[in-house]
Amino acid sequence: MSKERTNTEKLYDVLKAPLITEKSMAGTALGQYTFEVVKTATKVEIAQAVELAFPGRKVKKVRTIYMPSHEKRMGIKSGRTTSSKKAIVTIEGDPIEELTGA
């Protein structure tokens, strides 16, 4: 197996899911899209993964945020949420129609 193929396969696993919230949808007007990513992903890997997942788009900027776990209660039972990492990706060019719903 070539190194290029394994790198491409790894990039497909970097993006978990798009985060669709009111705040993230407001950012789509500015070309900013929010994704949940693997905790070990770097900004360069995130940029490459977005360009691979959405061909014809150029990534301008990537900002990452680590979301730590916190306690959550339901009645008397308590537990912890899982920690995660999200990335806000600014894209040049055409908007991504799959995420905006347009």
N, CA, C and O of each residue as an XYZ file, in Angstrom:
408
protein
N       0.846     -1.177      0.000
C       0.000      0.000      0.000
C       0.894      1.244      0.000
O       1.856      1.320      0.764
N       0.578      2.195     -0.842
C       1.398      3.395     -0.924
C       1.100      4.335      0.226
O       0.036      4.275      0.842
N       2.060      5.205      0.505
C       1.893      6.152      1.602
C       0.773      7.153      1.296
O       0.052      7.558      2.208
N       0.617      7.556      0.038
C      -0.427      8.507     -0.359
C      -1.821      7.937     -0.070
O      -2.706      8.655      0.396
N      -2.002      6.677     -0.342
C      -3.309      6.054     -0.107
C      -3.640      6.015      1.381
O      -4.770      6.318      1.765
N      -2.692      5.654      2.212
C      -2.963      5.599      3.647
C      -3.217      6.994      4.203
O      -4.034      7.149      5.111
N      -2.533      8.018      3.677
C      -2.762      9.391      4.119
C      -4.170      9.844      3.732
O      -4.839     10.515      4.516
N      -4.619      9.485      2.541
C      -5.964      9.841      2.097
C      -7.016      9.154      2.955
O      -8.018      9.769      3.320
N      -6.797      7.892      3.277
C      -7.735      7.169      4.127
C      -7.808      7.798      5.515
O      -8.878      7.860      6.120
N      -6.667      8.261      6.015
C      -6.637      8.909      7.321
C      -7.413     10.225      7.276
O      -8.117     10.560      8.229
N      -7.293     10.973      6.179
C      -7.989     12.248      6.058
C      -9.504     12.071      6.031
O     -10.235     12.940      6.507
N      -9.982     10.958      5.483
C     -11.426     10.703      5.479
C     -11.962     10.489      6.893
O     -13.146     10.714      7.147
N     -11.101     10.058      7.811
C     -11.537      9.811      9.181
C     -11.418     11.040     10.073
O     -11.879     10.998     11.213
N     -10.818     12.133      9.604
C     -10.599     13.326     10.432
C     -11.916     14.015     10.754
O     -12.164     14.350     11.913
N     -12.761     14.233      9.764
C     -14.046     14.909      9.976
C     -15.078     13.898     10.464
O     -15.337     12.898      9.794
N     -15.669     14.156     11.633
C     -16.711     13.261     12.154
C     -18.075     13.663     11.612
O     -18.774     12.850     11.007
N     -18.457     14.933     11.833
C     -19.783     15.390     11.416
C     -19.814     16.908     11.413
O     -19.068     17.542     12.159
N     -20.669     17.504     10.584
C     -20.852     18.957     10.673
C     -21.700     19.297     11.890
O     -22.606     18.542     12.244
N     -21.418     20.412     12.528
C     -22.218     20.869     13.663
C     -23.226     21.889     13.148
O     -22.849     22.959     12.671
N     -24.490     21.557     13.246
C     -25.564     22.412     12.749
C     -26.254     23.054     13.954
O     -27.093     22.430     14.603
N     -25.895     24.297     14.245
C     -26.522     25.056     15.323
C     -26.890     26.431     14.769
O     -26.521     26.772     13.646
N     -27.608     27.207     15.551
C     -27.960     28.556     15.114
C     -26.716     29.390     14.860
O     -26.628     30.098     13.857
N     -25.763     29.304     15.765
C     -24.547     30.095     15.644
C     -23.707     29.650     14.445
O     -23.151     30.491     13.739
N     -23.608     28.337     14.206
C     -22.811     27.873     13.071
C     -23.493     28.210     11.745
O     -22.810     28.466     10.753
N     -24.813     28.214     11.710
C     -25.518     28.580     10.476
C     -25.369     30.068     10.169
O     -25.375     30.459      9.002
N     -25.235     30.900     11.199
C     -24.989     32.324     10.972
C     -23.615     32.537     10.357
O     -23.418     33.489      9.601
N     -22.668     31.672     10.668
C     -21.321     31.777     10.118
C     -21.219     31.371      8.664
O     -20.253     31.735      7.993
N     -22.201     30.618      8.153
C     -22.139     30.183      6.761
C     -22.234     31.359      5.794
O     -21.756     31.264      4.664
N     -22.835     32.449      6.213
C     -22.903     33.643      5.363
C     -21.512     34.229      5.143
O     -21.258     34.886      4.133
N     -20.617     33.987      6.093
C     -19.238     34.472      5.978
C     -18.300     33.411      5.422
O     -17.093     33.636      5.331
N     -18.844     32.253      5.049
C     -18.020     31.173      4.523
C     -17.371     30.341      5.612
O     -16.369     29.673      5.359
N     -17.923     30.367      6.826
C     -17.369     29.607      7.943
C     -18.268     28.409      8.235
O     -19.482     28.552      8.381
N     -17.663     27.238      8.318
C     -18.389     26.008      8.577
C     -17.767     25.315      9.783
O     -16.546     25.314      9.943
N     -18.605     24.728     10.627
C     -18.146     24.103     11.862
C     -18.279     22.589     11.746
O     -19.327     22.073     11.357
N     -17.204     21.888     12.088
C     -17.177     20.432     12.041
C     -16.702     19.870     13.364
O     -15.866     20.474     14.037
N     -17.232     18.719     13.740
C     -16.665     17.960     14.846
C     -15.544     17.116     14.250
O     -15.739     16.442     13.239
N     -14.375     17.153     14.876
C     -13.204     16.466     14.331
C     -12.608     15.539     15.383
O     -12.961     15.603     16.561
N     -11.702     14.679     14.938
C     -10.980     13.780     15.833
C     -10.073     14.623     16.735
O      -9.495     15.613     16.288
N      -9.955     14.229     17.996
C      -9.188     15.020     18.961
C      -7.716     15.163     18.594
O      -7.087     16.152     18.969
N      -7.157     14.203     17.874
C      -5.730     14.241     17.542
C      -5.436     14.971     16.233
O      -4.274     15.081     15.841
N      -6.464     15.471     15.554
C      -6.283     16.119     14.252
C      -5.608     17.479     14.396
O      -5.906     18.236     15.319
N      -4.700     17.780     13.478
C      -4.049     19.082     13.449
C      -4.790     19.989     12.473
O      -5.642     19.527     11.714
N      -4.464     21.276     12.494
C      -5.121     22.229     11.592
C      -4.829     21.906     10.134
O      -5.701     22.061      9.278
N      -3.616     21.460      9.843
C      -3.244     21.113      8.464
C      -4.060     19.905      7.995
O      -4.564     19.898      6.872
N      -4.193     18.892      8.843
C      -4.978     17.711      8.479
C      -6.450     18.065      8.284
O      -7.101     17.532      7.386
N      -6.975     18.951      9.111
C      -8.372     19.369      8.976
C      -8.580     20.090      7.655
O      -9.569     19.840      6.965
N      -7.665     20.980      7.294
C      -7.765     21.711      6.031
C      -7.710     20.752      4.845
O      -8.482     20.893      3.897
N      -6.807     19.780      4.893
C      -6.696     18.813      3.801
C      -7.952     17.947      3.711
O      -8.401     17.617      2.613
N      -8.518     17.578      4.859
C      -9.713     16.738      4.869
C     -10.916     17.476      4.288
O     -11.713     16.883      3.561
N     -11.055     18.768      4.602
C     -12.174     19.549      4.058
C     -12.016     19.715      2.549
O     -12.995     19.602      1.811
N     -10.806     19.979      2.086
C     -10.577     20.122      0.639
C     -10.798     18.803     -0.082
O     -11.210     18.799     -1.242
N     -10.532     17.677      0.585
C     -10.763     16.368     -0.013
C     -12.259     16.029     -0.025
O     -12.763     15.465     -0.996
N     -12.962     16.372      1.054
C     -14.389     16.053      1.150
C     -15.241     16.933      0.241
O     -16.264     16.484     -0.276
N     -14.828     18.179      0.044
C     -15.574     19.120     -0.788
C     -14.656     19.642     -1.893
O     -14.048     20.701     -1.733
N     -14.545     18.922     -3.008
C     -13.630     19.330     -4.077
C     -14.022     20.680     -4.678
O     -15.203     21.018     -4.764
N     -13.030     21.428     -5.084
C     -13.260     22.732     -5.685
C     -13.294     23.864     -4.674
O     -13.428     25.026     -5.059
N     -13.176     23.548     -3.381
C     -13.144     24.581     -2.340
C     -11.728     24.725     -1.816
O     -10.994     23.740     -1.726
N     -11.345     25.923     -1.476
C     -10.019     26.214     -0.930
C     -10.191     26.688      0.506
O     -10.961     27.613      0.767
N      -9.482     26.063      1.438
C      -9.563     26.444      2.852
C      -8.667     27.643      3.082
O      -7.485     27.635      2.738
N      -9.253     28.675      3.670
C      -8.534     29.911      3.944
C      -7.955     29.909      5.360
O      -6.824     30.345      5.575
N      -8.745     29.409      6.333
C      -8.342     29.471      7.730
C      -9.023     28.359      8.514
O     -10.161     27.989      8.225
N      -8.311     27.824      9.518
C      -8.870     26.801     10.397
C      -8.642     27.227     11.844
O      -7.520     27.533     12.248
N      -9.723     27.240     12.610
C      -9.624     27.509     14.051
C     -10.165     26.296     14.784
O     -11.217     25.768     14.421
N      -9.451     25.844     15.820
C      -9.879     24.666     16.561
C     -10.197     25.023     18.005
O      -9.595     25.924     18.590
N     -11.157     24.294     18.564
C     -11.580     24.490     19.947
C     -11.684     23.118     20.598
O     -12.329     22.218     20.061
N     -11.045     22.961     21.759
C     -11.166     21.736     22.529
C     -12.339     21.900     23.483
O     -12.389     22.865     24.246
N     -13.274     20.972     23.445
C     -14.455     21.011     24.297
C     -14.292     19.964     25.396
O     -14.515     18.779     25.152
N     -13.902     20.388     26.615
C     -13.689     19.404     27.680
C     -15.011     18.799     28.159
O     -16.083     19.367     27.950
N     -14.911     17.644     28.799
C     -16.107     17.020     29.349
C     -16.542     17.773     30.599
O     -15.738     18.447     31.244
N     -17.799     17.653     30.925
C     -18.301     18.283     32.132
C     -19.391     17.395     32.737
O     -19.941     16.517     32.072
N     -19.685     17.644     34.006
C     -20.689     16.839     34.693
C     -22.087     17.200     34.227
O     -22.391     18.361     33.954
N     -22.921     16.192     34.145
C     -24.301     16.375     33.728
C     -25.163     15.527     34.649
O     -24.809     14.393     34.972
N     -26.284     16.073     35.066
C     -27.176     15.335     35.956
C     -28.538     15.167     35.324
O     -29.032     16.053     34.626
N     -29.139     14.019     35.577
C     -30.540     13.766     35.231
C     -31.170     13.197     36.479
O     -31.032     12.007     36.764
N     -31.866     14.043     37.230
C     -32.434     13.617     38.503
C     -31.320     13.418     39.509
O     -30.509     14.314     39.741
N     -31.287     12.238     40.104
C     -30.236     11.978     41.088
C     -29.013     11.324     40.462
O     -27.964     11.235     41.099
N     -29.136     10.871     39.233
C     -28.012     10.237     38.558
C     -27.116     11.300     37.949
O     -27.597     12.277     37.375
N     -25.813     11.104     38.077
C     -24.876     12.048     37.482
C     -23.880     11.287     36.622
O     -23.637     10.097     36.823
N     -23.321     11.987     35.679
C     -22.341     11.394     34.782
C     -21.532     12.490     34.127
O     -21.620     13.656     34.513
N     -20.749     12.116     33.140
C     -19.925     13.090     32.428
C     -20.206     12.999     30.932
O     -20.451     11.917     30.398
N     -20.167     14.134     30.278
C     -20.262     14.139     28.824
C     -18.882     13.785     28.272
O     -17.891     13.833     29.001
N     -18.812     13.435     27.006
C     -17.522     13.114     26.411
C     -16.845     14.392     25.952
O     -17.508     15.339     25.530
N     -15.536     14.416     26.034
C     -14.797     15.568     25.530
C     -14.691     15.432     24.013
O     -14.758     14.328     23.474
N     -14.526     16.556     23.335
C     -14.456     16.533     21.879
C     -13.651     17.728     21.382
O     -13.183     18.556     22.163
N     -13.505     17.794     20.083
C     -12.792     18.899     19.450
C     -13.613     19.338     18.250
O     -14.120     18.506     17.498
N     -13.744     20.656     18.071
C     -14.446     21.151     16.895
C     -13.555     22.126     16.156
O     -12.652     22.733     16.733
N     -13.824     22.264     14.876
C     -13.034     23.139     14.024
C     -13.967     24.063     13.260
O     -14.984     23.635     12.714
N     -13.601     25.342     13.232
C     -14.322     26.322     12.427
C     -13.442     26.596     11.210
O     -12.340     27.133     11.329
N     -13.949     26.216     10.040
C     -13.169     26.286      8.801
C     -13.734     27.399      7.934
O     -14.929     27.422      7.642
N     -12.867     28.326      7.522
C     -13.263     29.393      6.608
C     -12.873     28.964      5.197
O     -11.731     28.581      4.942
N     -13.841     29.035      4.286
C     -13.647     28.558      2.913
C     -13.770     29.713      1.939
O     -14.633     30.580      2.082
N     -12.888     29.711      0.938
C     -12.973     30.687     -0.152
C     -13.784     30.067     -1.278
O     -13.764     28.851     -1.468
N     -14.486     30.889     -2.011
C     -15.211     30.400     -3.175
C     -16.655     30.104     -2.893
O     -17.273     30.727     -2.030
N     -17.206     29.131     -3.635
C     -18.623     28.787     -3.550
C     -18.981     28.209     -2.185
O     -18.167     27.515     -1.575
N     -20.195     28.488     -1.698
C     -20.623     27.888     -0.428
C     -20.877     26.394     -0.586
O     -21.075     25.903     -1.697
N     -20.870     25.686      0.521
C     -21.132     24.252      0.522
C     -22.634     24.061      0.676
O     -23.181     24.313      1.750
N     -23.310     23.618     -0.389
C     -24.764     23.515     -0.399
C     -25.262     22.396      0.517
O     -26.353     22.504      1.077
N     -24.481     21.324      0.679
C     -24.912     20.200      1.495
C     -25.112     20.609      2.949
O     -25.945     20.022      3.641
N     -24.369     21.599      3.424
C     -24.442     22.002      4.818
C     -25.399     23.165      5.042
O     -25.949     23.300      6.135
N     -25.610     23.996      4.049
C     -26.471     25.169      4.219
C     -27.935     24.848      3.981
O     -28.816     25.584      4.427
N     -28.197     23.762      3.286
C     -29.585     23.392      2.995
C     -30.172     24.179      1.839
O     -31.384     24.144      1.629
N     -29.342     24.889      1.082
C     -29.823     25.690     -0.044
C     -29.969     24.881     -1.305
O     -30.365     25.417     -2.340
